Amino acid sequence: MNNIDKSVIKVIKDAVVTVPGVASFANYNAENTSELPSRDIDNAIEFTNTDNVTRFRIHVVLIQGVNIRDVMNEIQIRVKYELEKISKFTVKYMVDVAIDDLM
């Protein structure tokens, strides 16, 4: 894991699990599709940090039939807002969502 603060991981997890249409997190290191769904958020978040932006890529599995764009937008909005709130809006965040599978 790339030294992401545990409180930040909790904020991301709490925000994502409340979004309708998300089946689970996705392990982006999975060898095959049966290993993709993951309860372990540590395997579902990629993280980069530059001078002025902290960027997260969150890997998820969605429920078949949902509007993918709506679910992605909702995850981005909720996670970005919650992260900015805990940093008292002093840190800029970018949130990318990777849909690794549908179930």
N, CA, C and O atoms as a GROMACS GRO file, in nm:
protein
  412
    1MET      N    1   0.086  -0.119   0.000
    1MET     CA    2   0.000   0.000   0.000
    1MET      C    3   0.090   0.124   0.000
    1MET      O    4   0.198   0.123   0.059
    2ASN      N    5   0.045   0.227  -0.064
    2ASN     CA    6   0.129   0.346  -0.083
    2ASN      C    7   0.119   0.446   0.031
    2ASN      O    8   0.106   0.566   0.007
    3ASN      N    9   0.125   0.400   0.153
    3ASN     CA   10   0.125   0.491   0.268
    3ASN      C   11   0.006   0.586   0.270
    3ASN      O   12   0.021   0.704   0.301
    4ILE      N   13  -0.111   0.536   0.237
    4ILE     CA   14  -0.230   0.620   0.250
    4ILE      C   15  -0.274   0.613   0.395
    4ILE      O   16  -0.283   0.505   0.454
    5ASP      N   17  -0.300   0.727   0.451
    5ASP     CA   18  -0.345   0.736   0.590
    5ASP      C   19  -0.471   0.651   0.609
    5ASP      O   20  -0.562   0.654   0.525
    6LYS      N   21  -0.476   0.577   0.719
    6LYS     CA   22  -0.591   0.488   0.746
    6LYS      C   23  -0.722   0.566   0.754
    6LYS      O   24  -0.827   0.515   0.713
    7SER      N   25  -0.718   0.687   0.805
    7SER     CA   26  -0.842   0.766   0.813
    7SER      C   27  -0.892   0.803   0.674
    7SER      O   28  -1.013   0.812   0.651
    8VAL      N   29  -0.799   0.826   0.581
    8VAL     CA   30  -0.836   0.857   0.443
    8VAL      C   31  -0.899   0.734   0.378
    8VAL      O   32  -1.000   0.745   0.308
    9ILE      N   33  -0.840   0.617   0.402
    9ILE     CA   34  -0.897   0.493   0.348
    9ILE      C   35  -1.038   0.473   0.400
    9ILE      O   36  -1.128   0.435   0.324
   10LYS      N   37  -1.058   0.498   0.529
   10LYS     CA   38  -1.192   0.481   0.588
   10LYS      C   39  -1.292   0.578   0.524
   10LYS      O   40  -1.405   0.539   0.496
   11VAL      N   41  -1.251   0.701   0.502
   11VAL     CA   42  -1.340   0.800   0.439
   11VAL      C   43  -1.380   0.753   0.299
   11VAL      O   44  -1.497   0.759   0.262
   12ILE      N   45  -1.282   0.705   0.223
   12ILE     CA   46  -1.311   0.658   0.087
   12ILE      C   47  -1.407   0.539   0.093
   12ILE      O   48  -1.507   0.535   0.022
   13LYS      N   49  -1.376   0.442   0.179
   13LYS     CA   50  -1.461   0.323   0.191
   13LYS      C   51  -1.604   0.361   0.230
   13LYS      O   52  -1.700   0.315   0.168
   14ASP      N   53  -1.617   0.445   0.332
   14ASP     CA   54  -1.750   0.485   0.380
   14ASP      C   55  -1.829   0.558   0.272
   14ASP      O   56  -1.950   0.543   0.263
   15ALA      N   57  -1.760   0.637   0.190
   15ALA     CA   58  -1.829   0.711   0.084
   15ALA      C   59  -1.872   0.617  -0.028
   15ALA      O   60  -1.983   0.629  -0.080
   16VAL      N   61  -1.785   0.524  -0.067
   16VAL     CA   62  -1.815   0.436  -0.180
   16VAL      C   63  -1.926   0.336  -0.148
   16VAL      O   64  -2.013   0.312  -0.231
   17VAL      N   65  -1.923   0.279  -0.028
   17VAL     CA   66  -2.022   0.175   0.004
   17VAL      C   67  -2.165   0.229   0.011
   17VAL      O   68  -2.261   0.152   0.006
   18THR      N   69  -2.180   0.361   0.023
   18THR     CA   70  -2.315   0.419   0.028
   18THR      C   71  -2.372   0.447  -0.111
   18THR      O   72  -2.489   0.484  -0.122
   19VAL      N   73  -2.291   0.431  -0.216
   19VAL     CA   74  -2.339   0.463  -0.351
   19VAL      C   75  -2.418   0.345  -0.406
   19VAL      O   76  -2.366   0.233  -0.416
   20PRO      N   77  -2.545   0.368  -0.443
   20PRO     CA   78  -2.626   0.260  -0.499
   20PRO      C   79  -2.566   0.212  -0.632
   20PRO      O   80  -2.524   0.293  -0.715
   21GLY      N   81  -2.561   0.081  -0.650
   21GLY     CA   82  -2.509   0.024  -0.773
   21GLY      C   83  -2.370  -0.036  -0.759
   21GLY      O   84  -2.324  -0.108  -0.847
   22VAL      N   85  -2.302  -0.006  -0.648
   22VAL     CA   86  -2.169  -0.062  -0.625
   22VAL      C   87  -2.185  -0.199  -0.559
   22VAL      O   88  -2.243  -0.210  -0.451
   23ALA      N   89  -2.133  -0.304  -0.625
   23ALA     CA   90  -2.141  -0.439  -0.570
   23ALA      C   91  -2.028  -0.464  -0.470
   23ALA      O   92  -2.050  -0.522  -0.363
   24SER      N   93  -1.906  -0.420  -0.506
   24SER     CA   94  -1.792  -0.438  -0.417
   24SER      C   95  -1.675  -0.356  -0.470
   24SER      O   96  -1.681  -0.296  -0.577
   25PHE      N   97  -1.569  -0.356  -0.392
   25PHE     CA   98  -1.443  -0.303  -0.442
   25PHE      C   99  -1.383  -0.408  -0.534
   25PHE      O  100  -1.424  -0.524  -0.530
   26ALA      N  101  -1.286  -0.369  -0.616
   26ALA     CA  102  -1.222  -0.463  -0.707
   26ALA      C  103  -1.072  -0.465  -0.680
   26ALA      O  104  -1.008  -0.360  -0.671
   27ASN      N  105  -1.017  -0.584  -0.668
   27ASN     CA  106  -0.874  -0.602  -0.650
   27ASN      C  107  -0.806  -0.583  -0.784
   27ASN      O  108  -0.816  -0.670  -0.871
   28TYR      N  109  -0.737  -0.472  -0.802
   28TYR     CA  110  -0.676  -0.444  -0.932
   28TYR      C  111  -0.554  -0.532  -0.960
   28TYR      O  112  -0.499  -0.528  -1.070
   29ASN      N  113  -0.512  -0.612  -0.863
   29ASN     CA  114  -0.402  -0.708  -0.884
   29ASN      C  115  -0.452  -0.848  -0.912
   29ASN      O  116  -0.373  -0.942  -0.918
   30ALA      N  117  -0.583  -0.865  -0.928
   30ALA     CA  118  -0.641  -0.998  -0.945
   30ALA      C  119  -0.585  -1.067  -1.069
   30ALA      O  120  -0.565  -1.004  -1.173
   31GLU      N  121  -0.562  -1.196  -1.055
   31GLU     CA  122  -0.512  -1.277  -1.167
   31GLU      C  123  -0.624  -1.315  -1.263
   31GLU      O  124  -0.601  -1.333  -1.382
   32ASN      N  125  -0.747  -1.327  -1.211
   32ASN     CA  126  -0.861  -1.364  -1.294
   32ASN      C  127  -0.988  -1.302  -1.237
   32ASN      O  128  -0.986  -1.244  -1.128
   33THR      N  129  -1.098  -1.312  -1.310
   33THR     CA  130  -1.221  -1.242  -1.270
   33THR      C  131  -1.280  -1.295  -1.139
   33THR      O  132  -1.350  -1.221  -1.069
   34SER      N  133  -1.253  -1.420  -1.105
   34SER     CA  134  -1.308  -1.471  -0.978
   34SER      C  135  -1.240  -1.406  -0.857
   34SER      O  136  -1.296  -1.405  -0.747
   35GLU      N  137  -1.120  -1.353  -0.876
   35GLU     CA  138  -1.049  -1.285  -0.766
   35GLU      C  139  -1.080  -1.136  -0.761
   35GLU      O  140  -1.036  -1.067  -0.668
   36LEU      N  141  -1.153  -1.085  -0.860
   36LEU     CA  142  -1.178  -0.940  -0.866
   36LEU      C  143  -1.255  -0.883  -0.748
   36LEU      O  144  -1.205  -0.791  -0.683
   37PRO      N  145  -1.375  -0.934  -0.717
   37PRO     CA  146  -1.450  -0.873  -0.606
   37PRO      C  147  -1.370  -0.882  -0.477
   37PRO      O  148  -1.314  -0.987  -0.444
   38SER      N  149  -1.364  -0.772  -0.404
   38SER     CA  150  -1.282  -0.768  -0.283
   38SER      C  151  -1.348  -0.684  -0.176
   38SER      O  152  -1.403  -0.578  -0.203
   39ARG      N  153  -1.343  -0.733  -0.054
   39ARG     CA  154  -1.387  -0.653   0.059
   39ARG      C  155  -1.271  -0.567   0.109
   39ARG      O  156  -1.291  -0.469   0.181
   40ASP      N  157  -1.150  -0.604   0.070
   40ASP     CA  158  -1.029  -0.537   0.117
   40ASP      C  159  -1.001  -0.413   0.031
   40ASP      O  160  -0.951  -0.424  -0.081
   41ILE      N  161  -1.032  -0.299   0.084
   41ILE     CA  162  -1.018  -0.174   0.009
   41ILE      C  163  -0.871  -0.144  -0.024
   41ILE      O  164  -0.843  -0.071  -0.119
   42ASP      N  165  -0.777  -0.198   0.054
   42ASP     CA  166  -0.634  -0.173   0.027
   42ASP      C  167  -0.594  -0.219  -0.112
   42ASP      O  168  -0.503  -0.162  -0.173
   43ASN      N  169  -0.661  -0.322  -0.165
   43ASN     CA  170  -0.630  -0.372  -0.298
   43ASN      C  171  -0.710  -0.303  -0.407
   43ASN      O  172  -0.699  -0.338  -0.524
   44ALA      N  173  -0.790  -0.205  -0.370
   44ALA     CA  174  -0.880  -0.140  -0.465
   44ALA      C  175  -0.847   0.007  -0.489
   44ALA      O  176  -0.913   0.072  -0.570
   45ILE      N  177  -0.747   0.059  -0.421
   45ILE     CA  178  -0.714   0.201  -0.435
   45ILE      C  179  -0.570   0.217  -0.483
   45ILE      O  180  -0.476   0.165  -0.423
   46GLU      N  181  -0.554   0.292  -0.592
   46GLU     CA  182  -0.422   0.335  -0.636
   46GLU      C  183  -0.412   0.483  -0.600
   46GLU      O  184  -0.512   0.554  -0.596
   47PHE      N  185  -0.291   0.528  -0.575
   47PHE     CA  186  -0.275   0.662  -0.518
   47PHE      C  187  -0.148   0.726  -0.572
   47PHE      O  188  -0.042   0.663  -0.573
   48THR      N  189  -0.160   0.850  -0.617
   48THR     CA  190  -0.041   0.927  -0.654
   48THR      C  191  -0.052   1.065  -0.592
   48THR      O  192  -0.162   1.117  -0.569
   49ASN      N  193   0.062   1.122  -0.564
   49ASN     CA  194   0.063   1.251  -0.498
   49ASN      C  195   0.164   1.341  -0.571
   49ASN      O  196   0.282   1.308  -0.579
   50THR      N  197   0.117   1.453  -0.623
   50THR     CA  198   0.207   1.551  -0.682
   50THR      C  199   0.208   1.674  -0.593
   50THR      O  200   0.146   1.673  -0.486
   51ASP      N  201   0.275   1.777  -0.634
   51ASP     CA  202   0.289   1.896  -0.548
   51ASP      C  203   0.155   1.952  -0.501
   51ASP      O  204   0.140   1.989  -0.385
   52ASN      N  205   0.060   1.958  -0.592
   52ASN     CA  206  -0.064   2.027  -0.554
   52ASN      C  207  -0.190   1.942  -0.564
   52ASN      O  208  -0.299   1.991  -0.535
   53VAL      N  209  -0.176   1.815  -0.603
   53VAL     CA  210  -0.297   1.732  -0.617
   53VAL      C  211  -0.270   1.591  -0.565
   53VAL      O  212  -0.167   1.530  -0.595
   54THR      N  213  -0.364   1.540  -0.486
   54THR     CA  214  -0.361   1.400  -0.445
   54THR      C  215  -0.464   1.328  -0.529
   54THR      O  216  -0.581   1.368  -0.533
   55ARG      N  217  -0.421   1.223  -0.597
   55ARG     CA  218  -0.510   1.155  -0.692
   55ARG      C  219  -0.532   1.010  -0.650
   55ARG      O  220  -0.437   0.938  -0.620
   56PHE      N  221  -0.658   0.970  -0.648
   56PHE     CA  222  -0.694   0.833  -0.616
   56PHE      C  223  -0.762   0.770  -0.736
   56PHE      O  224  -0.843   0.834  -0.803
   57ARG      N  225  -0.731   0.645  -0.761
   57ARG     CA  226  -0.805   0.565  -0.860
   57ARG      C  227  -0.868   0.452  -0.779
   57ARG      O  228  -0.799   0.369  -0.721
   58ILE      N  229  -1.000   0.450  -0.778
   58ILE     CA  230  -1.075   0.353  -0.700
   58ILE      C  231  -1.133   0.248  -0.794
   58ILE      O  232  -1.205   0.281  -0.888
   59HIS      N  233  -1.100   0.123  -0.769
   59HIS     CA  234  -1.146   0.012  -0.853
   59HIS      C  235  -1.270  -0.050  -0.789
   59HIS      O  236  -1.269  -0.087  -0.672
   60VAL      N  237  -1.377  -0.061  -0.868
   60VAL     CA  238  -1.502  -0.116  -0.816
   60VAL      C  239  -1.564  -0.216  -0.913
   60VAL      O  240  -1.531  -0.221  -1.031
   61VAL      N  241  -1.655  -0.297  -0.858
   61VAL     CA  242  -1.740  -0.386  -0.935
   61VAL      C  243  -1.882  -0.332  -0.918
   61VAL      O  244  -1.927  -0.308  -0.806
   62LEU      N  245  -1.952  -0.313  -1.030
   62LEU     CA  246  -2.087  -0.260  -1.024
   62LEU      C  247  -2.190  -0.369  -1.048
   62LEU      O  248  -2.159  -0.476  -1.101
   63ILE      N  249  -2.313  -0.340  -1.008
   63ILE     CA  250  -2.424  -0.430  -1.031
   63ILE      C  251  -2.469  -0.416  -1.176
   63ILE      O  252  -2.485  -0.305  -1.227
   64GLN      N  253  -2.488  -0.529  -1.242
   64GLN     CA  254  -2.532  -0.532  -1.382
   64GLN      C  255  -2.661  -0.449  -1.397
   64GLN      O  256  -2.752  -0.461  -1.316
   65GLY      N  257  -2.667  -0.365  -1.501
   65GLY     CA  258  -2.788  -0.292  -1.531
   65GLY      C  259  -2.795  -0.150  -1.478
   65GLY      O  260  -2.888  -0.076  -1.511
   66VAL      N  261  -2.698  -0.111  -1.394
   66VAL     CA  262  -2.701   0.027  -1.344
   66VAL      C  263  -2.648   0.121  -1.451
   66VAL      O  264  -2.581   0.078  -1.546
   67ASN      N  265  -2.678   0.249  -1.436
   67ASN     CA  266  -2.622   0.349  -1.526
   67ASN      C  267  -2.478   0.375  -1.480
   67ASN      O  268  -2.455   0.441  -1.378
   68ILE      N  269  -2.382   0.324  -1.556
   68ILE     CA  270  -2.241   0.329  -1.516
   68ILE      C  271  -2.194   0.472  -1.495
   68ILE      O  272  -2.126   0.502  -1.397
   69ARG      N  273  -2.230   0.560  -1.587
   69ARG     CA  274  -2.186   0.700  -1.575
   69ARG      C  275  -2.240   0.763  -1.446
   69ARG      O  276  -2.166   0.833  -1.376
   70ASP      N  277  -2.366   0.740  -1.415
   70ASP     CA  278  -2.425   0.798  -1.294
   70ASP      C  279  -2.354   0.747  -1.168
   70ASP      O  280  -2.325   0.824  -1.077
   71VAL      N  281  -2.327   0.616  -1.164
   71VAL     CA  282  -2.262   0.558  -1.047
   71VAL      C  283  -2.119   0.613  -1.034
   71VAL      O  284  -2.075   0.647  -0.924
   72MET      N  285  -2.046   0.620  -1.146
   72MET     CA  286  -1.910   0.675  -1.143
   72MET      C  287  -1.911   0.819  -1.093
   72MET      O  288  -1.830   0.856  -1.008
   73ASN      N  289  -2.001   0.900  -1.147
   73ASN     CA  290  -2.010   1.041  -1.104
   73ASN      C  291  -2.039   1.052  -0.956
   73ASN      O  292  -1.981   1.134  -0.885
   74GLU      N  293  -2.131   0.968  -0.908
   74GLU     CA  294  -2.169   0.973  -0.766
   74GLU      C  295  -2.051   0.935  -0.677
   74GLU      O  296  -2.028   1.000  -0.574
   75ILE      N  297  -1.976   0.832  -0.715
   75ILE     CA  298  -1.857   0.793  -0.638
   75ILE      C  299  -1.757   0.910  -0.636
   75ILE      O  300  -1.706   0.946  -0.530
   76GLN      N  301  -1.731   0.969  -0.752
   76GLN     CA  302  -1.635   1.080  -0.759
   76GLN      C  303  -1.677   1.196  -0.670
   76GLN      O  304  -1.597   1.249  -0.594
   77ILE      N  305  -1.804   1.235  -0.681
   77ILE     CA  306  -1.854   1.350  -0.604
   77ILE      C  307  -1.844   1.323  -0.454
   77ILE      O  308  -1.793   1.406  -0.379
   78ARG      N  309  -1.894   1.207  -0.411
   78ARG     CA  310  -1.896   1.176  -0.267
   78ARG      C  311  -1.756   1.165  -0.209
   78ARG      O  312  -1.727   1.223  -0.104
   79VAL      N  313  -1.667   1.091  -0.277
   79VAL     CA  314  -1.532   1.071  -0.225
   79VAL      C  315  -1.456   1.203  -0.221
   79VAL      O  316  -1.394   1.236  -0.121
   80LYS      N  317  -1.461   1.278  -0.330
   80LYS     CA  318  -1.390   1.407  -0.336
   80LYS      C  319  -1.438   1.502  -0.225
   80LYS      O  320  -1.358   1.565  -0.157
   81TYR      N  321  -1.569   1.510  -0.208
   81TYR     CA  322  -1.625   1.598  -0.106
   81TYR      C  323  -1.581   1.555   0.034
   81TYR      O  324  -1.537   1.638   0.114
   82GLU      N  325  -1.593   1.426   0.064
   82GLU     CA  326  -1.558   1.378   0.197
   82GLU      C  327  -1.410   1.397   0.227
   82GLU      O  328  -1.373   1.431   0.339
   83LEU      N  329  -1.323   1.374   0.127
   83LEU     CA  330  -1.180   1.395   0.147
   83LEU      C  331  -1.148   1.543   0.168
   83LEU      O  332  -1.068   1.578   0.256
   84GLU      N  333  -1.209   1.628   0.089
   84GLU     CA  334  -1.186   1.773   0.106
   84GLU      C  335  -1.237   1.820   0.241
   84GLU      O  336  -1.176   1.907   0.304
   85LYS      N  337  -1.348   1.762   0.286
   85LYS     CA  338  -1.404   1.801   0.414
   85LYS      C  339  -1.307   1.768   0.528
   85LYS      O  340  -1.287   1.850   0.618
   86ILE      N  341  -1.246   1.648   0.526
   86ILE     CA  342  -1.155   1.614   0.636
   86ILE      C  343  -1.026   1.693   0.631
   86ILE      O  344  -0.958   1.710   0.733
   87SER      N  345  -0.990   1.743   0.512
   87SER     CA  346  -0.868   1.826   0.503
   87SER      C  347  -0.903   1.974   0.519
   87SER      O  348  -0.819   2.062   0.500
   88LYS      N  349  -1.028   2.000   0.554
   88LYS     CA  350  -1.078   2.138   0.568
   88LYS      C  351  -1.055   2.217   0.439
   88LYS      O  352  -1.026   2.336   0.442
   89PHE      N  353  -1.070   2.146   0.327
   89PHE     CA  354  -1.062   2.205   0.193
   89PHE      C  355  -0.926   2.269   0.163
   89PHE      O  356  -0.918   2.364   0.085
   90THR      N  357  -0.819   2.218   0.227
   90THR     CA  358  -0.685   2.270   0.203
   90THR      C  359  -0.607   2.186   0.103
   90THR      O  360  -0.501   2.228   0.055
   91VAL      N  361  -0.658   2.068   0.070
   91VAL     CA  362  -0.589   1.978  -0.023
   91VAL      C  363  -0.679   1.956  -0.144
   91VAL      O  364  -0.800   1.939  -0.130
   92LYS      N  365  -0.618   1.955  -0.264
   92LYS     CA  366  -0.696   1.926  -0.385
   92LYS      C  367  -0.690   1.776  -0.412
   92LYS      O  368  -0.584   1.714  -0.403
   93TYR      N  369  -0.806   1.720  -0.444
   93TYR     CA  370  -0.814   1.577  -0.473
   93TYR      C  371  -0.871   1.556  -0.612
   93TYR      O  372  -0.957   1.630  -0.658
   94MET      N  373  -0.820   1.453  -0.678
   94MET     CA  374  -0.881   1.405  -0.802
   94MET      C  375  -0.918   1.260  -0.777
   94MET      O  376  -0.840   1.184  -0.720
   95VAL      N  377  -1.038   1.224  -0.819
   95VAL     CA  378  -1.086   1.088  -0.796
   95VAL      C  379  -1.121   1.026  -0.931
   95VAL      O  380  -1.211   1.073  -1.001
   96ASP      N  381  -1.050   0.921  -0.966
   96ASP     CA  382  -1.082   0.844  -1.086
   96ASP      C  383  -1.148   0.715  -1.040
   96ASP      O  384  -1.114   0.659  -0.936
   97VAL      N  385  -1.244   0.669  -1.119
   97VAL     CA  386  -1.313   0.544  -1.087
   97VAL      C  387  -1.290   0.447  -1.201
   97VAL      O  388  -1.316   0.478  -1.317
   98ALA      N  389  -1.242   0.329  -1.167
   98ALA     CA  390  -1.222   0.222  -1.266
   98ALA      C  391  -1.327   0.114  -1.242
   98ALA      O  392  -1.333   0.055  -1.134
   99ILE      N  393  -1.408   0.088  -1.343
   99ILE     CA  394  -1.506  -0.019  -1.335
   99ILE      C  395  -1.439  -0.146  -1.386
   99ILE      O  396  -1.416  -0.160  -1.506
  100ASP      N  397  -1.406  -0.236  -1.296
  100ASP     CA  398  -1.331  -0.355  -1.335
  100ASP      C  399  -1.421  -0.470  -1.379
  100ASP      O  400  -1.376  -0.560  -1.450
  101ASP      N  401  -1.548  -0.468  -1.337
  101ASP     CA  402  -1.638  -0.577  -1.374
  101ASP      C  403  -1.782  -0.538  -1.340
  101ASP      O  404  -1.807  -0.441  -1.268
  102LEU      N  405  -1.874  -0.615  -1.395
  102LEU     CA  406  -2.017  -0.604  -1.361
  102LEU      C  407  -2.061  -0.739  -1.309
  102LEU      O  408  -2.014  -0.843  -1.356
  103MET      N  409  -2.152  -0.739  -1.212
  103MET     CA  410  -2.203  -0.868  -1.164
  103MET      C  411  -2.354  -0.864  -1.148
  103MET      O  412  -2.414  -0.964  -1.108
   0.00000   0.00000   0.00000
